[in-house]
Amino acid sequence: MREIYKTKEGFEALVNTFESMSDDFSLIVCSAFRYALGRRTYIVSVVCNYIKANIGMLEKKHLPLLVEEIEDAEKFNMLGDPCDKREWLLLKDFINDYSKSNNTEKAVVTMTTTESERRPL
């Protein structure tokens, strides 16, 4: 099995597999984030800590969207209990600091009026 990656075609297939896994991984983490946002259980700290520990593996295009969703939930007081709100706001700051230190460009985020117009992750 290892011999196949010594060829150019095999190496390209391996790279494509990792790129696909990276995108899938990022979408799965974003789904967990959306599930946990607004919950009032231990899952909030689990998801926030997991995102912090694996932020380098997430697609950079998703980071500003996570920040936007935290800010939207904060506007409507939907971040959960005070302990959950603290976790979300710390995560927002962590993502912003990470983006600045890694020169991750912020995507242009447009406000929309209906849920159907929101951009999917």
N, CA, C and O atoms as a GROMACS GRO file, in nm:
protein
  484
    1MET      N    1   0.082  -0.120   0.000
    1MET     CA    2   0.000   0.000   0.000
    1MET      C    3   0.087   0.126   0.000
    1MET      O    4   0.055   0.223  -0.069
    2ARG      N    5   0.195   0.125   0.077
    2ARG     CA    6   0.279   0.245   0.085
    2ARG      C    7   0.348   0.276  -0.048
    2ARG      O    8   0.379   0.391  -0.076
    3GLU      N    9   0.372   0.174  -0.127
    3GLU     CA   10   0.442   0.192  -0.254
    3GLU      C   11   0.366   0.283  -0.349
    3GLU      O   12   0.426   0.355  -0.428
    4ILE      N   13   0.233   0.281  -0.343
    4ILE     CA   14   0.153   0.360  -0.436
    4ILE      C   15   0.177   0.510  -0.419
    4ILE      O   16   0.166   0.586  -0.515
    5TYR      N   17   0.211   0.555  -0.299
    5TYR     CA   18   0.230   0.697  -0.275
    5TYR      C   19   0.366   0.746  -0.321
    5TYR      O   20   0.395   0.866  -0.313
    6LYS      N   21   0.448   0.655  -0.368
    6LYS     CA   22   0.578   0.695  -0.421
    6LYS      C   23   0.566   0.744  -0.565
    6LYS      O   24   0.659   0.804  -0.618
    7THR      N   25   0.451   0.719  -0.628
    7THR     CA   26   0.428   0.768  -0.764
    7THR      C   27   0.363   0.905  -0.756
    7THR      O   28   0.304   0.941  -0.654
    8LYS      N   29   0.374   0.980  -0.864
    8LYS     CA   30   0.314   1.112  -0.869
    8LYS      C   31   0.162   1.104  -0.856
    8LYS      O   32   0.101   1.182  -0.783
    9GLU      N   33   0.101   1.009  -0.925
    9GLU     CA   34  -0.043   0.994  -0.921
    9GLU      C   35  -0.090   0.954  -0.781
    9GLU      O   36  -0.191   1.004  -0.731
   10GLY      N   37  -0.016   0.863  -0.719
   10GLY     CA   38  -0.050   0.820  -0.584
   10GLY      C   39  -0.039   0.933  -0.484
   10GLY      O   40  -0.124   0.947  -0.396
   11PHE      N   41   0.065   1.014  -0.498
   11PHE     CA   42   0.082   1.128  -0.408
   11PHE      C   43  -0.030   1.228  -0.426
   11PHE      O   44  -0.084   1.280  -0.328
   12GLU      N   45  -0.066   1.257  -0.552
   12GLU     CA   46  -0.177   1.350  -0.577
   12GLU      C   47  -0.308   1.298  -0.519
   12GLU      O   48  -0.387   1.375  -0.466
   13ALA      N   49  -0.330   1.168  -0.528
   13ALA     CA   50  -0.450   1.108  -0.470
   13ALA      C   51  -0.450   1.124  -0.318
   13ALA      O   52  -0.553   1.151  -0.258
   14LEU      N   53  -0.332   1.107  -0.258
   14LEU     CA   54  -0.321   1.124  -0.112
   14LEU      C   55  -0.350   1.268  -0.072
   14LEU      O   56  -0.422   1.292   0.025
   15VAL      N   57  -0.295   1.364  -0.146
   15VAL     CA   58  -0.320   1.506  -0.117
   15VAL      C   59  -0.468   1.537  -0.131
   15VAL      O   60  -0.525   1.605  -0.046
   16ASN      N   61  -0.531   1.489  -0.237
   16ASN     CA   62  -0.674   1.513  -0.257
   16ASN      C   63  -0.756   1.453  -0.144
   16ASN      O   64  -0.855   1.511  -0.100
   17THR      N   65  -0.716   1.337  -0.096
   17THR     CA   66  -0.786   1.273   0.016
   17THR      C   67  -0.776   1.360   0.140
   17THR      O   68  -0.876   1.380   0.209
   18PHE      N   69  -0.657   1.412   0.170
   18PHE     CA   70  -0.640   1.496   0.288
   18PHE      C   71  -0.718   1.627   0.275
   18PHE      O   72  -0.777   1.674   0.372
   19GLU      N   73  -0.719   1.685   0.156
   19GLU     CA   74  -0.796   1.807   0.136
   19GLU      C   75  -0.944   1.783   0.157
   19GLU      O   76  -1.013   1.864   0.218
   20SER      N   77  -0.993   1.672   0.106
   20SER     CA   78  -1.133   1.637   0.125
   20SER      C   79  -1.164   1.612   0.271
   20SER      O   80  -1.268   1.654   0.321
   21MET      N   81  -1.074   1.543   0.341
   21MET     CA   82  -1.093   1.516   0.483
   21MET      C   83  -1.093   1.646   0.562
   21MET      O   84  -1.170   1.660   0.657
   22SER      N   85  -1.008   1.740   0.524
   22SER     CA   86  -1.001   1.868   0.594
   22SER      C   87  -1.132   1.943   0.584
   22SER      O   88  -1.182   1.997   0.682
   23ASP      N   89  -1.188   1.946   0.462
   23ASP     CA   90  -1.315   2.014   0.443
   23ASP      C   91  -1.427   1.944   0.520
   23ASP      O   92  -1.510   2.009   0.583
   24ASP      N   93  -1.429   1.811   0.514
   24ASP     CA   94  -1.529   1.735   0.589
   24ASP      C   95  -1.514   1.758   0.738
   24ASP      O   96  -1.612   1.778   0.809
   25PHE      N   97  -1.390   1.755   0.786
   25PHE     CA   98  -1.364   1.778   0.929
   25PHE      C   99  -1.416   1.914   0.972
   25PHE      O  100  -1.482   1.927   1.074
   26SER      N  101  -1.386   2.015   0.893
   26SER     CA  102  -1.430   2.150   0.924
   26SER      C  103  -1.583   2.160   0.929
   26SER      O  104  -1.638   2.224   1.018
   27LEU      N  105  -1.650   2.096   0.834
   27LEU     CA  106  -1.796   2.098   0.833
   27LEU      C  107  -1.855   2.025   0.954
   27LEU      O  108  -1.956   2.068   1.010
   28ILE      N  109  -1.793   1.915   0.993
   28ILE     CA  110  -1.840   1.841   1.109
   28ILE      C  111  -1.823   1.925   1.236
   28ILE      O  112  -1.912   1.928   1.321
   29VAL      N  113  -1.710   1.991   1.249
   29VAL     CA  114  -1.687   2.076   1.366
   29VAL      C  115  -1.786   2.193   1.366
   29VAL      O  116  -1.840   2.229   1.472
   30CYS      N  117  -1.811   2.252   1.251
   30CYS     CA  118  -1.908   2.361   1.242
   30CYS      C  119  -2.049   2.313   1.276
   30CYS      O  120  -2.127   2.387   1.336
   31SER      N  121  -2.081   2.192   1.240
   31SER     CA  122  -2.212   2.136   1.275
   31SER      C  123  -2.224   2.117   1.426
   31SER      O  124  -2.328   2.145   1.485
   32ALA      N  125  -2.117   2.069   1.488
   32ALA     CA  126  -2.117   2.053   1.634
   32ALA      C  127  -2.130   2.190   1.701
   32ALA      O  128  -2.200   2.205   1.801
   33PHE      N  129  -2.063   2.290   1.644
   33PHE     CA  130  -2.072   2.427   1.694
   33PHE      C  131  -2.216   2.476   1.691
   33PHE      O  132  -2.267   2.529   1.789
   34ARG      N  133  -2.282   2.457   1.577
   34ARG     CA  134  -2.421   2.503   1.563
   34ARG      C  135  -2.515   2.427   1.656
   34ARG      O  136  -2.610   2.485   1.709
   35TYR      N  137  -2.489   2.300   1.676
   35TYR     CA  138  -2.570   2.222   1.769
   35TYR      C  139  -2.556   2.278   1.911
   35TYR      O  140  -2.655   2.291   1.984
   36ALA      N  141  -2.433   2.309   1.949
   36ALA     CA  142  -2.405   2.350   2.086
   36ALA      C  143  -2.443   2.496   2.115
   36ALA      O  144  -2.473   2.531   2.229
   37LEU      N  145  -2.443   2.581   2.012
   37LEU     CA  146  -2.472   2.722   2.032
   37LEU      C  147  -2.611   2.742   2.091
   37LEU      O  148  -2.711   2.703   2.031
   38GLY      N  149  -2.617   2.801   2.208
   38GLY     CA  150  -2.743   2.825   2.275
   38GLY      C  151  -2.785   2.715   2.371
   38GLY      O  152  -2.880   2.732   2.446
   39ARG      N  153  -2.714   2.602   2.368
   39ARG     CA  154  -2.746   2.494   2.461
   39ARG      C  155  -2.702   2.534   2.602
   39ARG      O  156  -2.619   2.623   2.620
   40ARG      N  157  -2.758   2.468   2.696
   40ARG     CA  158  -2.725   2.496   2.835
   40ARG      C  159  -2.678   2.367   2.903
   40ARG      O  160  -2.731   2.327   3.007
   41THR      N  161  -2.577   2.304   2.840
   41THR     CA  162  -2.523   2.179   2.892
   41THR      C  163  -2.370   2.182   2.882
   41THR      O  164  -2.311   2.279   2.835
   42TYR      N  165  -2.309   2.074   2.925
   42TYR     CA  166  -2.164   2.062   2.920
   42TYR      C  167  -2.110   2.064   2.778
   42TYR      O  168  -1.992   2.091   2.757
   43ILE      N  169  -2.194   2.037   2.679
   43ILE     CA  170  -2.148   2.030   2.540
   43ILE      C  171  -2.088   2.162   2.494
   43ILE      O  172  -2.003   2.164   2.404
   44VAL      N  173  -2.132   2.272   2.553
   44VAL     CA  174  -2.078   2.404   2.516
   44VAL      C  175  -1.927   2.407   2.540
   44VAL      O  176  -1.851   2.443   2.450
   45SER      N  177  -1.885   2.371   2.659
   45SER     CA  178  -1.741   2.377   2.689
   45SER      C  179  -1.664   2.272   2.609
   45SER      O  180  -1.550   2.296   2.569
   46VAL      N  181  -1.725   2.156   2.586
   46VAL     CA  182  -1.658   2.052   2.507
   46VAL      C  183  -1.632   2.103   2.365
   46VAL      O  184  -1.520   2.090   2.314
   47VAL      N  185  -1.734   2.160   2.301
   47VAL     CA  186  -1.719   2.209   2.164
   47VAL      C  187  -1.622   2.328   2.158
   47VAL      O  188  -1.536   2.333   2.070
   48CYS      N  189  -1.636   2.421   2.250
   48CYS     CA  190  -1.547   2.538   2.250
   48CYS      C  191  -1.401   2.496   2.267
   48CYS      O  192  -1.313   2.544   2.195
   49ASN      N  193  -1.375   2.406   2.361
   49ASN     CA  194  -1.238   2.359   2.383
   49ASN      C  195  -1.185   2.280   2.264
   49ASN      O  196  -1.067   2.290   2.231
   50TYR      N  197  -1.271   2.203   2.200
   50TYR     CA  198  -1.230   2.125   2.083
   50TYR      C  199  -1.193   2.218   1.967
   50TYR      O  200  -1.094   2.196   1.898
   51ILE      N  201  -1.273   2.321   1.947
   51ILE     CA  202  -1.243   2.417   1.839
   51ILE      C  203  -1.110   2.486   1.867
   51ILE      O  204  -1.028   2.503   1.777
   52LYS      N  205  -1.088   2.527   1.991
   52LYS     CA  206  -0.961   2.593   2.026
   52LYS      C  207  -0.842   2.501   2.001
   52LYS      O  208  -0.740   2.544   1.948
   53ALA      N  209  -0.857   2.375   2.039
   53ALA     CA  210  -0.746   2.280   2.025
   53ALA      C  211  -0.719   2.244   1.880
   53ALA      O  212  -0.607   2.205   1.846
   54ASN      N  213  -0.818   2.256   1.794
   54ASN     CA  214  -0.803   2.212   1.655
   54ASN      C  215  -0.825   2.324   1.554
   54ASN      O  216  -0.852   2.297   1.437
   55ILE      N  217  -0.812   2.446   1.597
   55ILE     CA  218  -0.845   2.559   1.509
   55ILE      C  219  -0.760   2.561   1.382
   55ILE      O  220  -0.806   2.605   1.277
   56GLY      N  221  -0.639   2.514   1.391
   56GLY     CA  222  -0.552   2.512   1.274
   56GLY      C  223  -0.597   2.414   1.166
   56GLY      O  224  -0.553   2.424   1.052
   57MET      N  225  -0.683   2.320   1.201
   57MET     CA  226  -0.732   2.222   1.106
   57MET      C  227  -0.862   2.265   1.038
   57MET      O  228  -0.908   2.201   0.944
   58LEU      N  229  -0.920   2.373   1.086
   58LEU     CA  230  -1.047   2.420   1.028
   58LEU      C  231  -1.020   2.502   0.903
   58LEU      O  232  -0.916   2.566   0.890
   59GLU      N  233  -1.115   2.499   0.812
   59GLU     CA  234  -1.106   2.583   0.693
   59GLU      C  235  -1.113   2.729   0.737
   59GLU      O  236  -1.201   2.767   0.814
   60LYS      N  237  -1.021   2.809   0.688
   60LYS     CA  238  -1.015   2.950   0.729
   60LYS      C  239  -1.142   3.027   0.691
   60LYS      O  240  -1.177   3.124   0.758
   61LYS      N  241  -1.209   2.984   0.586
   61LYS     CA  242  -1.331   3.052   0.543
   61LYS      C  243  -1.443   3.037   0.645
   61LYS      O  244  -1.537   3.116   0.645
   62HIS      N  245  -1.436   2.936   0.731
   62HIS     CA  246  -1.542   2.914   0.829
   62HIS      C  247  -1.526   2.998   0.956
   62HIS      O  248  -1.623   3.021   1.027
   63LEU      N  249  -1.405   3.043   0.983
   63LEU     CA  250  -1.381   3.114   1.109
   63LEU      C  251  -1.463   3.242   1.124
   63LEU      O  252  -1.524   3.261   1.230
   64PRO      N  253  -1.469   3.330   1.024
   64PRO     CA  254  -1.551   3.451   1.041
   64PRO      C  255  -1.699   3.419   1.054
   64PRO      O  256  -1.774   3.493   1.118
   65LEU      N  257  -1.742   3.308   0.995
   65LEU     CA  258  -1.883   3.271   1.007
   65LEU      C  259  -1.916   3.226   1.150
   65LEU      O  260  -2.025   3.253   1.200
   66LEU      N  261  -1.822   3.157   1.214
   66LEU     CA  262  -1.843   3.118   1.353
   66LEU      C  263  -1.854   3.242   1.442
   66LEU      O  264  -1.940   3.250   1.530
   67VAL      N  265  -1.765   3.337   1.418
   67VAL     CA  266  -1.770   3.462   1.496
   67VAL      C  267  -1.902   3.533   1.474
   67VAL      O  268  -1.964   3.581   1.569
   68GLU      N  269  -1.948   3.539   1.348
   68GLU     CA  270  -2.074   3.605   1.317
   68GLU      C  271  -2.191   3.538   1.390
   68GLU      O  272  -2.280   3.606   1.441
   69GLU      N  273  -2.190   3.406   1.395
   69GLU     CA  274  -2.300   3.336   1.460
   69GLU      C  275  -2.299   3.358   1.611
   69GLU      O  276  -2.405   3.368   1.673
   70ILE      N  277  -2.182   3.366   1.670
   70ILE     CA  278  -2.173   3.398   1.813
   70ILE      C  279  -2.226   3.538   1.838
   70ILE      O  280  -2.302   3.560   1.932
   71GLU      N  281  -2.187   3.633   1.754
   71GLU     CA  282  -2.234   3.771   1.770
   71GLU      C  283  -2.385   3.782   1.752
   71GLU      O  284  -2.451   3.855   1.825
   72ASP      N  285  -2.439   3.710   1.655
   72ASP     CA  286  -2.584   3.711   1.635
   72ASP      C  287  -2.657   3.654   1.756
   72ASP      O  288  -2.757   3.711   1.801
   73ALA      N  289  -2.608   3.544   1.808
   73ALA     CA  290  -2.671   3.484   1.926
   73ALA      C  291  -2.660   3.577   2.047
   73ALA      O  292  -2.750   3.583   2.130
   74GLU      N  293  -2.549   3.648   2.056
   74GLU     CA  294  -2.530   3.743   2.168
   74GLU      C  295  -2.631   3.858   2.158
   74GLU      O  296  -2.685   3.900   2.260
   75LYS      N  297  -2.655   3.909   2.038
   75LYS     CA  298  -2.750   4.019   2.019
   75LYS      C  299  -2.888   3.983   2.072
   75LYS      O  300  -2.959   4.068   2.126
   76PHE      N  301  -2.926   3.857   2.056
   76PHE     CA  302  -3.060   3.813   2.096
   76PHE      C  303  -3.059   3.739   2.229
   76PHE      O  304  -3.155   3.670   2.264
   77ASN      N  305  -2.949   3.754   2.303
   77ASN     CA  306  -2.934   3.693   2.435
   77ASN      C  307  -2.961   3.542   2.429
   77ASN      O  308  -3.034   3.487   2.511
   78MET      N  309  -2.900   3.476   2.330
   78MET     CA  310  -2.924   3.334   2.308
   78MET      C  311  -2.797   3.251   2.323
   78MET      O  312  -2.781   3.148   2.258
   79LEU      N  313  -2.706   3.296   2.409
   79LEU     CA  314  -2.583   3.221   2.429
   79LEU      C  315  -2.592   3.122   2.544
   79LEU      O  316  -2.495   3.053   2.574
   80GLY      N  317  -2.708   3.114   2.608
   80GLY     CA  318  -2.724   3.020   2.718
   80GLY      C  319  -2.706   3.087   2.853
   80GLY      O  320  -2.721   3.208   2.866
   81ASP      N  321  -2.673   3.006   2.952
   81ASP     CA  322  -2.650   3.055   3.087
   81ASP      C  323  -2.522   3.140   3.091
   81ASP      O  324  -2.444   3.137   2.996
   82PRO      N  325  -2.500   3.214   3.200
   82PRO     CA  326  -2.378   3.298   3.209
   82PRO      C  327  -2.248   3.220   3.186
   82PRO      O  328  -2.155   3.271   3.124
   83CYS      N  329  -2.242   3.096   3.237
   83CYS     CA  330  -2.119   3.018   3.216
   83CYS      C  331  -2.102   2.982   3.068
   83CYS      O  332  -1.990   2.976   3.018
   84ASP      N  333  -2.212   2.957   2.998
   84ASP     CA  334  -2.206   2.927   2.855
   84ASP      C  335  -2.169   3.051   2.776
   84ASP      O  336  -2.088   3.045   2.684
   85LYS      N  337  -2.229   3.163   2.812
   85LYS     CA  338  -2.199   3.290   2.745
   85LYS      C  339  -2.050   3.321   2.755
   85LYS      O  340  -1.989   3.364   2.657
   86ARG      N  341  -1.993   3.298   2.873
   86ARG     CA  342  -1.849   3.323   2.891
   86ARG      C  343  -1.768   3.236   2.795
   86ARG      O  344  -1.673   3.284   2.734
   87GLU      N  345  -1.806   3.108   2.783
   87GLU     CA  346  -1.735   3.016   2.692
   87GLU      C  347  -1.741   3.065   2.548
   87GLU      O  348  -1.640   3.066   2.478
   88TRP      N  349  -1.861   3.106   2.504
   88TRP     CA  350  -1.878   3.152   2.365
   88TRP      C  351  -1.799   3.279   2.338
   88TRP      O  352  -1.736   3.292   2.233
   89LEU      N  353  -1.803   3.372   2.432
   89LEU     CA  354  -1.731   3.498   2.411
   89LEU      C  355  -1.580   3.476   2.413
   89LEU      O  356  -1.507   3.542   2.339
   90LEU      N  357  -1.533   3.384   2.497
   90LEU     CA  358  -1.390   3.350   2.496
   90LEU      C  359  -1.352   3.284   2.364
   90LEU      O  360  -1.245   3.311   2.311
   91LEU      N  361  -1.439   3.200   2.312
   91LEU     CA  362  -1.412   3.138   2.182
   91LEU      C  363  -1.408   3.242   2.072
   91LEU      O  364  -1.321   3.238   1.985
   92LYS      N  365  -1.501   3.335   2.075
   92LYS     CA  366  -1.503   3.443   1.975
   92LYS      C  367  -1.371   3.520   1.978
   92LYS      O  368  -1.311   3.545   1.874
   93ASP      N  369  -1.326   3.556   2.097
   93ASP     CA  370  -1.199   3.628   2.111
   93ASP      C  371  -1.082   3.542   2.062
   93ASP      O  372  -0.990   3.592   1.997
   94PHE      N  373  -1.086   3.414   2.095
   94PHE     CA  374  -0.981   3.322   2.053
   94PHE      C  375  -0.973   3.314   1.901
   94PHE      O  376  -0.864   3.321   1.843
   95ILE      N  377  -1.087   3.301   1.836
   95ILE     CA  378  -1.089   3.294   1.690
   95ILE      C  379  -1.039   3.424   1.629
   95ILE      O  380  -0.961   3.422   1.534
   96ASN      N  381  -1.083   3.537   1.683
   96ASN     CA  382  -1.037   3.666   1.631
   96ASN      C  383  -0.887   3.682   1.649
   96ASN      O  384  -0.818   3.729   1.557
   97ASP      N  385  -0.834   3.645   1.766
   97ASP     CA  386  -0.690   3.654   1.790
   97ASP      C  387  -0.613   3.561   1.695
   97ASP      O  388  -0.509   3.599   1.641
   98TYR      N  389  -0.665   3.440   1.677
   98TYR     CA  390  -0.602   3.345   1.586
   98TYR      C  391  -0.600   3.401   1.444
   98TYR      O  392  -0.498   3.394   1.374
   99SER      N  393  -0.712   3.455   1.401
   99SER     CA  394  -0.721   3.510   1.265
   99SER      C  395  -0.622   3.623   1.245
   99SER      O  396  -0.559   3.632   1.140
  100LYS      N  397  -0.608   3.710   1.344
  100LYS     CA  398  -0.514   3.822   1.333
  100LYS      C  399  -0.370   3.773   1.331
  100LYS      O  400  -0.289   3.820   1.251
  101SER      N  401  -0.337   3.679   1.419
  101SER     CA  402  -0.198   3.632   1.428
  101SER      C  403  -0.158   3.547   1.308
  101SER      O  404  -0.038   3.533   1.280
  102ASN      N  405  -0.254   3.491   1.238
  102ASN     CA  406  -0.224   3.407   1.121
  102ASN      C  407  -0.259   3.476   0.991
  102ASN      O  408  -0.263   3.412   0.886
  103ASN      N  409  -0.284   3.604   0.997
  103ASN     CA  410  -0.318   3.683   0.879
  103ASN      C  411  -0.431   3.622   0.798
  103ASN      O  412  -0.431   3.626   0.675
  104THR      N  413  -0.527   3.564   0.869
  104THR     CA  414  -0.644   3.510   0.802
  104THR      C  415  -0.734   3.626   0.767
  104THR      O  416  -0.779   3.701   0.854
  105GLU      N  417  -0.761   3.639   0.638
  105GLU     CA  418  -0.848   3.748   0.597
  105GLU      C  419  -0.990   3.721   0.641
  105GLU      O  420  -1.039   3.608   0.633
  106LYS      N  421  -1.055   3.826   0.689
  106LYS     CA  422  -1.196   3.811   0.726
  106LYS      C  423  -1.279   3.816   0.600
  106LYS      O  424  -1.262   3.902   0.514
  107ALA      N  425  -1.370   3.722   0.591
  107ALA     CA  426  -1.462   3.720   0.477
  107ALA      C  427  -1.562   3.834   0.494
  107ALA      O  428  -1.594   3.873   0.605
  108VAL      N  429  -1.608   3.884   0.384
  108VAL     CA  430  -1.711   3.987   0.391
  108VAL      C  431  -1.840   3.918   0.432
  108VAL      O  432  -1.886   3.824   0.367
  109VAL      N  433  -1.897   3.965   0.541
  109VAL     CA  434  -2.019   3.905   0.593
  109VAL      C  435  -2.133   4.003   0.566
  109VAL      O  436  -2.127   4.119   0.607
  110THR      N  437  -2.234   3.955   0.499
  110THR     CA  438  -2.348   4.040   0.471
  110THR      C  439  -2.463   4.000   0.560
  110THR      O  440  -2.486   3.881   0.584
  111MET      N  441  -2.535   4.097   0.609
  111MET     CA  442  -2.652   4.069   0.692
  111MET      C  443  -2.768   4.040   0.599
  111MET      O  444  -2.788   4.109   0.499
  112THR      N  445  -2.844   3.938   0.632
  112THR     CA  446  -2.958   3.901   0.549
  112THR      C  447  -3.085   3.908   0.632
  112THR      O  448  -3.080   3.910   0.755
  113THR      N  449  -3.196   3.911   0.564
  113THR     CA  450  -3.321   3.928   0.636
  113THR      C  451  -3.394   3.797   0.660
  113THR      O  452  -3.476   3.787   0.751
  114THR      N  453  -3.367   3.697   0.579
  114THR     CA  454  -3.436   3.569   0.597
  114THR      C  455  -3.336   3.457   0.614
  114THR      O  456  -3.223   3.465   0.567
  115GLU      N  457  -3.379   3.352   0.682
  115GLU     CA  458  -3.292   3.238   0.707
  115GLU      C  459  -3.248   3.173   0.576
  115GLU      O  460  -3.136   3.124   0.566
  116SER      N  461  -3.336   3.171   0.477
  116SER     CA  462  -3.303   3.106   0.350
  116SER      C  463  -3.193   3.181   0.274
  116SER      O  464  -3.128   3.123   0.187
  117GLU      N  465  -3.171   3.307   0.305
  117GLU     CA  466  -3.069   3.385   0.238
  117GLU      C  467  -2.932   3.370   0.304
  117GLU      O  468  -2.831   3.412   0.247
  118ARG      N  469  -2.928   3.312   0.423
  118ARG     CA  470  -2.799   3.299   0.493
  118ARG      C  471  -2.710   3.203   0.418
  118ARG      O  472  -2.755   3.105   0.360
  119ARG      N  473  -2.582   3.234   0.419
  119ARG     CA  474  -2.484   3.149   0.354
  119ARG      C  475  -2.462   3.024   0.436
  119ARG      O  476  -2.446   3.033   0.558
  120PRO      N  477  -2.460   2.908   0.375
  120PRO     CA  478  -2.430   2.787   0.450
  120PRO      C  479  -2.280   2.780   0.478
  120PRO      O  480  -2.200   2.843   0.408
  121LEU      N  481  -2.244   2.706   0.577
  121LEU     CA  482  -2.101   2.687   0.606
  121LEU      C  483  -2.040   2.600   0.499
  121LEU      O  484  -1.921   2.571   0.504
   0.00000   0.00000   0.00000
